[in-house]
Structures are given as C-alpha cells and as structure tokens.
C-alpha cells in the first residue's frame, strides 16, 4: 500500500515537473517571438519640447521630425518603411532630418531594392526642408546613399552647412558632418561658410553621439545636436542599461544630454543591427517642437 502511494506521489511529481518545464519553454518561446517579431515591428512617436531663448522668433513653434538607422533589410522591409513614412507625414514636419545608416551591411542591395527605398523616401514631406547625414553603414556605398537621399529631396550635409530662413532675417543653420567611425568627419570643413556663423542658431547633425566630445575639444557649442547610431543597445533592462553596445557610443546610453548650452538628442533608431531583436526599446521617430520664451 505504501509502495503504491509512493508511486502515485512520484507520478504526480513528474507531472508537475513536466508542466513546469512546458511552461518555461512556452514562456521562452513567447519571449523570443516578442523580441524578434513583436517589438521590432512597433513604431512609436517620442515628443520633446525644446525651449530656447536663443531661437529666432520666426521659428517659434517649428516642428522638427528626426528619424535614424533604418538599416534596411534587417527588421525594416518595404512594408515597414511605408508605415514609417506615413507616420512621419502625419506629424506634418516643418523640417525633417535623417541621421544616417540607411543600409544594413548584411543585406544585398540590388537596383530594384534601391529604387524601392528611393521611391518610398521620396514620399516624405516637410514644409521647409529635408536634411540627411552619412552614417558608418552608408559607406557600403556612400555615393549610392547620397544619390538615394538626394533623389528623395533630402539635402545631404556631407561636411557642409545650410542656412534656413523663414519669415525673418535670422536663420537656423543646419551643420552636418560625416561618420566619425569612418574618419571622414570634417568639422572645420562643415563650418566653412560665406555667411557669418558666429551668432547664428546652430543645429548640428551627425550619426554618432560622440560628436559632442569632438565639438567640446574644439570649443564649438551648437545650440542643438541630433544623432543616432546607438540603437539604445537593442535590449534594455531596468537598472542595467542597454546590453548590445555598438562601437562609437562610449557612455552615451540615454536619449538626451546637455553640456553648457548645447543640448543633444539621440534617436534609438528604427531598424536593428547584427541581432534582429529589441526588448524594452521600441523603434521610434522623434518629434521636437521648438519654442522661444
């Protein structure tokens, strides 16, 4: 009788153990499906108000939309790119900026795909202008990247600057520099201009956030810096920060930094790189509203 009870107890124990193992396997499978096929395909809008007394009043209320790191062929395909463009256009940006890494270096870019990307990006709309800079992955074919962006009506600031006037005599000056990782970052070249930059409201675009360190070294203090590249580490855990840190990030693990009067905003990107996963790090488009008070 005792032996029979022991057998029943062991069978129950095995049954419970099997259920626990099944539950763990199910949870692991669900977790993998979520970080691989769930979160990477969600796109959210992050909104920021930028209040700056130095802003020319004619640009009070200006909306800047910032997107970055599409890395086409990773988790971004034609369908997702169309969704991104639709979300951007719904925001009705005055200025649209792209901070690099259109390409994924593990994806073969044929002419059909290039035409697809070009045609979709050309549907983006902005009241004033669209700007772009070159990211490290865009050096897979830098000339092709510039061609795509220019065909989509983006002005590529290839170590250049551009003065934007609207309703007043004081401009916004957009300054763009190439990837620091590819050692083509020409800060001095980008500052060359026939117009006076000294008192202008300067907005610096670069792919990697470490541009802030380079500008500090040279005692250059733009009003705003917009960057990407970090992808926020793809996987984020509370109190642990993000886990899959890319080269050229250093300690820039947040979305916002300020040094003296310079504010830097970092996009966590839209695609993925090397690891096609995201967790607690939803792909995002940034909307900045500029105010002068």
N, C-alpha and C positions, 0 to 999 in steps of 0.2 A: 504493500500500500504506500509506504514511504517512498519507495523507488518510483512508483507511478507518479506521485505528486512532484518528485524531483524532475521527472521527465517533462511533465506539464509546465513546471516553472521554467525549465531550460528552453522549451519551445516558445513560451511567451517572451522570454528574454531575447531570443533570437529574432522573434517577430518585431519586437520593439526596436531592436538594433537595426534591422533591415529598413524599418520605416524612417529611422533617424538618418541612415546612410542615403536613402532615397530623397529625403527632404533636403539634405545638404547638397546632393548632386543637382537637384532641381533648382535650388537657390543659386548655386554656382553657374548653372546654365542660364538662368534668368539674368544674373548679373552680367555675364559675358554678352548676352544678346542685347542688353540695355546699353552697355558701354560701347559696343561695336555698331549696332544698328539703330539704337534709340537716340541717345543724347547727341551723337554727331550729326543727326539729321534734324535737330531742333534748331531754330534760329530765333534769337531774342533781340530786342532793341534796348540798349542801355542809354539813358538820357542823363546829360550833365549840363548844369547851368554854369557858365563862366562869366563872372562879374569882374570887370577890369576898368578902372578909371582912365587908363591909357588908350582904350579902344576909341577910334574915331567915331563920333556920334552918328555919322551917316550909316554905320554898320551895326547900330544898336538893334538887337533883335535878329541878327543874322543867324541862319541855321547852317551849320557845317555837319555833313554826314561823312563818317570815316569808316572805311572797311579795309580789310587786310588779309593776307595769307589765304587766298583761295586754294592754292596748291591743287589745281585741277587734276583729277584722276586719282586723288586719294579717297576722300569721302564725298567730294564735290563732283557731281556729274552735270550733264546738260539740264536735267530736271531741277536739281537743286540750285544751279546758277540762275535759272529763270526765276525761281522763287526769291532768291536774294535780290535780284534786280527789281522785282515787283515790290518787295518790302522797302527798298531804297526809294523808289519813286513815290510810294505812298507817304513818305516823310517830307516830300517836296523840298529838297535841299536847295539852299542858295549856292553853296559851294560843296562839291563832292571831292573827297580825297581818297586815294588808294596808296597804301604804304608798302607795296611790294609782295613778292613771292606769288606770282600767278601760276607758276609751273611747279609740278611735282617731279623731282628728278628721276623717279622710278617709272614714270609714265611716258609712253611713246607718243609724241605729238606729231600726228600726220596732218596733211593740209586740210583734210575735212574737219578735224577737231579744231584746228586753228581758226578756220572760217566760222565754225560754230561759236567759239568763245568770242570772237570779234563781233559777230552779229548780235549776240546776246548783250555784251557790254555796251554796244552802241545804243541800246535802248535806255540806258541810264540817263536821267535828266537832272539838270541843275540850272538855277536861274542865272547865275553869273558865269562860273567856270568849273571845269573838272581838272584835277591835278593828279599826277602819279609820280612815284619814285621807283628806283630799281632795287629789288631785293637780292639777296645772295643766290637764291634758287633761280632767279631770272637770268643768271649768267649761263644757264644751259644754252640759251640763245638770246643774248641781250638785244641784238638788232631785231630779232623777231618779236620780242616782248615790246620794244618801243614801237614797232610797226603796228602791232595789235592795239596798243593803247591809243596811239595817235589816230588810227582808223576809227576808234570808238570815241573820238573827240576829247580825249584826255591830253592835257599839256604835260609832257614828261619833263620834269625838272631834273635833267641829267647834269648835276652840279651847276644849276642855274637858279635864277630868281625871276619872279614875275610880279609886277605891280598891278593891283586890282583897285580900280576906282569905282565908286558908286555914289552919286548924289552929293559929292563934296570934294574938297581939294586934298583931303588926307587919305592916303591909300592903305590897304592891307598889303604887305609884301610877303609873298609865299617863297620860301627858300628851300630848295630840295637838293639833297646830297645822296650819292650812291652808297651801296653797301659797304660798311666798314670791314666786314669779313673778307671781301674781295679786294680790299686795299685800293679802291677807286674813289674813295671819299674825298672830294676836293672842297674843303670848307672855304679856303681862300678864294678859289675859283668861283664858288657859288655866291660869294659876297661881292663879286665884281659887278658894277652897275654904272650906267650913265646917269642915273638919278641918285639922290642922296639917301643912303640907307640909315644914317645915324639916328634920326629921330622918328623913323617910321615904325609902325606897329608890325613886328616881325613874327611870322608863323613858320616854324622850321619843320620840314618833313624828312624823315629818314626811316629806314627799315628797322635797324636795331636801336634799342633804347640806350645803349652805351654811347650814343652820340652826345648825350648830356655831359658825360665825363670829358669828351674831346672839346666841347664848347667851353666848359669851365676852364680847362687848361689854357685856352686861347682868350679867356676873358670876354667871351661873346655871350650875351644874355638876351636871347629872343624872348618875346612875351609868351609864346606857346610853342610846344614841341608835340608832334603827333608821330607815333611809331607803332610797330607791330612786332613780328618775329618770335616772340616768346611762346605763343600759343598757350600761355599760362600753364605750361608743363603738361597739358593734356589731362593728367589725373591729379586731382586735388583732394587732400584730406584735411579735416579740421585740425588745427594746431601743428600740422606737418608741412604746410605749404604745398607746392606742386612738385611732382616726383620726376618727370621726364624733362629735365632742364636741357635746353639747347645751347650750343656754343654761341658766344656773343651776348649772353644775358647778364652775367655777373650776379649782382644782388637785386636786380630789378624784377621782383616777383609780384608786385601789385599793379593796379591799373592806373595809379596816379602818384606823381612825385612833384615836389616843389623845391627849388634851390634859388634862394633870394627871390627875385620877382619872376622867375621863369617857372611855368607850370608845364609838366609833361604828362600826356595821357597815352596809355599803351593799350592797343587793341589785343584781345585774346584770340583774334583770328576767326576764320570760318572753316578752314579745312583741317586736315591732320597731316603729320609728317612721320614717316617710318612706322609708327604704331597707329593703326586706324581705329583709335579708341578715344573716348572722352568720358570723364566722370567728375561730377560737381563742377563742370567747366563748360557750360553751354556755349556754342559758337554765337558770336554777337556782332551786331552792327551798332556803331556809336553815333548818337545824335548830340551835338553840342549847340547850345543856344548862347550867343554872345550878347552880353549886356554892358552898357556903360552907365554906372551910377556914381 
